[in-house]
Structure formats: C-alpha cells, structure tokens
Amino acid sequence: MDFLTTFLSGSAGAALVAGVFAIITKRQARNDSHGKALRYIMLYIIQERAKQHIKDGTITFEERRSLHHWHDLYHDGLGGNGDADALMAMVDRLPPDTDS
C-alpha cells in the first residue's frame, strides 16, 4: 500500500493524471467539432426553410411549429448564437396558409 501511495504522490502519479487529462481534453475537442458541424447544418436548414416560406409569403401552422422546434434545438439545445432569430421573427409575421 505504501508503494501505491508513493507512486501516486510522485512524478509518475502526476504523469498519469496529465495523461488522463489529455485524453479527456482530446475527446472534448472532438465533441466540440462535431457540435459545431451539427450547429452549422441545423442553421442551414433553418435558414433555407425560413427563406422559402418568406419567399412564398405564407406558412402553415404545422410548418411554423416545426421550424420553431428546429430553432429551439439549434438555439437552446446546441448553444446556437442567435443567427436565426431575425429570420424566425420574419417567419412569425407571415400570414397563415390555411389552404394546405
């Protein structure tokens, strides 16, 4: 037991802790890049769908609800930076399409 205590309190223990920290840091960086890619894809989808509805001049209630769901996932779930907020405000001002 004394050997284990000595090992963990010495430079070998510090090296072990540094190695574990490096592995955790690398894994977090990889997850961050995946998160950034997912945010970019979701922002693209939100922008394209919103621009199409704005161009059409109307939106169904279901389409608006779906777009808000995507925006909530992008903004709140993935930490989006608010780039889609202005588009969502424009979408919310669209008259409802009741023919569909």
Rosetta blueprint (number, residue, H / E / L):
1 M L
2 D H
3 F H
4 L H
5 T H
6 T H
7 F H
8 L H
9 S H
10 G L
11 S H
12 A H
13 G H
14 A H
15 A H
16 L H
17 V H
18 A H
19 G H
20 V H
21 F H
22 A H
23 I H
24 I H
25 T H
26 K H
27 R H
28 Q H
29 A H
30 R H
31 N H
32 D H
33 S H
34 H H
35 G H
36 K H
37 A H
38 L H
39 R H
40 Y H
41 I H
42 M H
43 L H
44 Y H
45 I H
46 I H
47 Q H
48 E H
49 R H
50 A H
51 K H
52 Q H
53 H H
54 I H
55 K H
56 D H
57 G L
58 T L
59 I E
60 T L
61 F H
62 E H
63 E H
64 R H
65 R H
66 S H
67 L H
68 H H
69 H H
70 W H
71 H H
72 D H
73 L H
74 Y H
75 H H
76 D H
77 G H
78 L L
79 G L
80 G L
81 N L
82 G L
83 D L
84 A L
85 D H
86 A H
87 L H
88 M H
89 A H
90 M H
91 V H
92 D H
93 R L
94 L L
95 P L
96 P E
97 D L
98 T L
99 D L
100 S L
